[in-house]
Amino acid sequence: MGGDQDTTPPRDSQPTLRRPVPQQHAESYLSDGPSLVGLLVVTATAFLVGVRFYVETMPDVPTLVWPLYADSPTALALAMLSLATLLPNLGKPLSKAPANRPLAYLHTLAFVWLVKYGLWTAIALNRRADLYVGLGGEALYDYWFIIGTHLLFVVLAFGILHYGRTTRGALAVSLVALLINDVVDYGFGYHPPLRYEPGLFLPVVTAGLSVGVVVLAAVQFDRLEAD
């Protein structure tokens, strides 16, 4: 009888704490050629938009500091490199994606940068929401669009969990790199452009995010077998 059919979704279609993006959705986007290429194009476009924003607002930032000053474009660049490693794996399950120590470092860095700066942007703008929120054309971009796109960073990061691995070394390097970024941002004043002074609250929250996202990566990622 039609009424007796089991309508429970398969397990891999349900989000879990360790895999918020269900397996079947990750496979459909990351194992399929047109979908993966489309995602790379969208990510590359977002990268270029972010670079333009930072170039237009860039003070006298030393060239070597640009990757740490332009936090969101750096996150997207790492994400593109991480996604590009799947190109040789097209048509195969994500479980068959290449896994080695250098890739573990890349995927871990991409994950922590995406999650940190996806969340950081929402926190930073809402810290002084009165300076950003509105319904005009400028506010639609400066608040709603920016927060919406940056929260998608977190979704993209959770997709990496389906093919990436991590190691203790990758986690340690990620933590050190994020903390160095924090020192450059707030110790030397090269933080992303804001309409207010960060004060003490934002640097403390940012450092907390650095530690938190690395702990999250340690919990969420599978470990490389050789780790």
C-alpha positions as CSV (number, residue, x, y, z in Angstrom):
1,M,0.0,0.0,0.0
2,G,1.2,3.5,-0.8
3,G,0.5,4.7,2.7
4,D,2.8,2.0,4.1
5,Q,5.9,3.3,2.3
6,D,8.8,4.4,4.4
7,T,9.4,8.1,3.8
8,T,12.4,8.4,6.2
9,P,15.2,10.1,4.2
10,P,18.4,8.0,3.8
11,R,20.9,8.6,6.5
12,D,23.4,10.3,4.2
13,S,20.7,12.9,3.4
14,Q,20.4,14.0,7.0
15,P,22.7,16.6,8.6
16,T,24.7,15.6,11.7
17,L,26.8,17.5,14.2
18,R,30.0,16.3,12.5
19,R,28.6,16.7,8.9
20,P,26.2,19.6,8.8
21,V,26.2,19.4,5.0
22,P,24.6,16.0,4.2
23,Q,26.8,13.5,2.3
24,Q,24.5,13.3,-0.7
25,H,24.5,17.1,-1.2
26,A,28.3,17.2,-0.9
27,E,28.6,14.4,-3.5
28,S,26.1,16.1,-5.9
29,Y,28.1,19.4,-5.9
30,L,31.7,18.2,-5.4
31,S,31.8,15.0,-7.4
32,D,29.9,16.3,-10.5
33,G,32.0,18.1,-13.1
34,P,29.6,21.0,-14.0
35,S,28.6,21.5,-10.4
36,L,32.2,21.7,-9.2
37,V,33.3,23.9,-12.0
38,G,30.3,26.2,-11.4
39,L,31.2,26.4,-7.7
40,L,34.8,27.2,-8.6
41,V,33.6,30.0,-10.9
42,V,31.3,31.4,-8.2
43,T,34.1,31.3,-5.6
44,A,36.6,32.9,-8.0
45,T,34.1,35.7,-8.7
46,A,33.6,36.3,-5.0
47,F,37.3,36.4,-4.6
48,L,37.7,39.1,-7.2
49,V,34.9,41.1,-5.7
50,G,36.6,40.8,-2.3
51,V,39.9,41.9,-3.7
52,R,38.4,44.9,-5.3
53,F,36.8,45.9,-2.0
54,Y,40.1,45.7,-0.1
55,V,42.1,47.4,-2.9
56,E,39.6,50.4,-2.8
57,T,39.8,50.6,1.0
58,M,43.5,49.7,1.4
59,P,45.7,52.0,3.5
60,D,49.5,51.8,3.2
61,V,49.6,48.1,3.7
62,P,53.0,46.4,3.0
63,T,52.7,44.0,0.1
64,L,53.7,41.0,2.2
65,V,50.9,41.7,4.6
66,W,48.1,41.7,1.9
67,P,47.1,38.1,2.4
68,L,46.6,38.8,6.2
69,Y,44.9,42.1,5.6
70,A,42.5,40.8,3.0
71,D,41.1,38.1,5.2
72,S,38.0,37.1,3.2
73,P,39.8,36.9,-0.2
74,T,42.5,34.8,1.5
75,A,39.8,32.4,2.8
76,L,38.3,32.2,-0.7
77,A,41.7,31.6,-2.3
78,L,42.4,28.7,0.1
79,A,38.9,27.4,-0.7
80,M,39.5,27.5,-4.4
81,L,42.8,25.6,-4.0
82,S,41.1,23.0,-1.8
83,L,38.2,22.5,-4.3
84,A,40.6,22.3,-7.2
85,T,42.2,19.2,-5.7
86,L,38.9,17.4,-6.5
87,L,39.2,17.9,-10.3
88,P,41.1,14.7,-10.8
89,N,38.5,12.9,-8.7
90,L,35.4,13.9,-10.8
91,G,32.9,11.1,-11.2
92,K,34.2,9.3,-8.1
93,P,32.9,9.3,-4.5
94,L,34.5,12.0,-2.3
95,S,35.8,9.2,-0.2
96,K,38.2,8.4,-3.1
97,A,39.6,11.9,-3.2
98,P,43.4,12.2,-2.8
99,A,44.6,12.4,0.8
100,N,48.1,13.2,1.9
101,R,49.9,15.4,4.4
102,P,50.3,18.5,2.2
103,L,46.6,18.3,1.3
104,A,45.7,17.9,4.9
105,Y,47.4,21.2,5.6
106,L,45.6,22.9,2.7
107,H,42.2,21.6,3.6
108,T,42.6,22.5,7.3
109,L,43.8,26.0,6.5
110,A,40.9,26.5,4.1
111,F,38.4,25.2,6.7
112,V,39.5,27.4,9.6
113,W,39.9,30.6,7.4
114,L,36.4,30.1,5.9
115,V,34.7,29.5,9.3
116,K,36.6,32.2,11.2
117,Y,36.0,35.0,8.7
118,G,32.5,33.9,7.8
119,L,31.6,34.3,11.5
120,W,33.9,37.2,12.2
121,T,32.1,39.3,9.6
122,A,28.7,38.7,11.1
123,I,30.0,39.6,14.6
124,A,32.0,42.7,13.4
125,L,29.1,44.2,11.5
126,N,26.5,43.4,14.3
127,R,28.8,44.9,16.9
128,R,27.7,48.3,15.6
129,A,24.7,47.3,13.5
130,D,23.4,50.9,13.7
131,L,26.2,51.9,11.3
132,Y,25.3,49.2,8.8
133,V,21.7,48.1,8.9
134,G,19.2,49.8,6.5
135,L,17.0,49.2,3.5
136,G,18.7,51.5,1.1
137,G,20.9,50.3,-1.8
138,E,24.1,50.9,0.0
139,A,22.9,49.1,3.2
140,L,21.6,46.1,1.2
141,Y,25.2,45.5,0.1
142,D,27.1,46.7,3.1
143,Y,25.1,44.7,5.6
144,W,22.7,42.1,4.2
145,F,24.7,40.9,1.2
146,I,28.0,40.9,2.9
147,I,26.8,39.0,5.9
148,G,24.8,36.5,3.8
149,T,27.7,35.7,1.5
150,H,30.1,35.4,4.4
151,L,27.9,33.0,6.2
152,L,28.0,30.9,3.1
153,F,31.8,30.6,3.8
154,V,30.8,28.4,6.7
155,V,28.6,26.1,4.5
156,L,31.5,25.8,2.0
157,A,33.9,24.9,4.9
158,F,31.5,22.1,6.0
159,G,31.6,20.7,2.5
160,I,35.4,20.3,2.8
161,L,34.9,17.9,5.7
162,H,33.6,15.3,3.2
163,Y,36.9,14.9,1.4
164,G,39.5,16.6,3.6
165,R,41.6,15.2,6.3
166,T,43.7,16.8,9.0
167,T,46.7,16.1,11.2
168,R,48.1,17.4,14.5
169,G,50.7,19.4,12.5
170,A,48.0,21.0,10.2
171,L,46.0,22.0,13.3
172,A,49.0,23.5,15.0
173,V,50.1,25.4,11.9
174,S,46.6,26.7,11.4
175,L,46.4,28.0,14.9
176,V,49.7,29.8,14.7
177,A,48.8,31.3,11.3
178,L,45.5,32.6,12.6
179,L,47.0,34.1,15.7
180,I,49.7,35.8,13.6
181,N,46.9,37.2,11.4
182,D,45.3,38.5,14.6
183,V,48.5,40.2,15.7
184,V,48.9,41.8,12.3
185,D,45.3,42.9,12.3
186,Y,45.1,44.5,15.7
187,G,48.7,44.8,16.9
188,F,49.8,46.6,13.7
189,G,46.4,48.1,12.8
190,Y,45.9,46.2,9.5
191,H,42.4,44.8,10.3
192,P,39.6,44.8,7.7
193,P,38.0,48.2,7.1
194,L,35.3,49.0,9.7
195,R,33.1,52.1,10.4
196,Y,34.2,52.1,14.0
197,E,37.3,51.5,16.1
198,P,37.6,47.9,17.1
199,G,38.4,48.7,20.8
200,L,39.2,45.7,23.0
201,F,36.1,43.6,22.3
202,L,36.8,42.7,18.7
203,P,40.4,41.7,19.1
204,V,39.5,39.4,22.0
205,V,36.6,37.9,20.1
206,T,38.8,37.5,17.0
207,A,41.5,35.6,19.0
208,G,38.8,33.5,20.6
209,L,37.5,32.6,17.1
210,S,41.1,31.6,16.1
211,V,41.2,29.1,18.9
212,G,37.6,28.0,18.5
213,V,37.8,27.2,14.8
214,V,40.9,25.1,15.2
215,V,39.2,23.2,18.0
216,L,36.2,22.8,15.7
217,A,38.5,21.5,12.9
218,A,40.0,19.0,15.3
219,V,36.6,17.7,16.2
220,Q,35.0,17.7,12.7
221,F,37.7,16.5,10.5
222,D,38.7,12.8,10.0
223,R,42.4,12.3,10.6
224,L,44.9,11.3,8.0
225,E,45.8,7.7,8.7
226,A,49.5,8.4,9.0
227,D,48.8,11.1,11.7
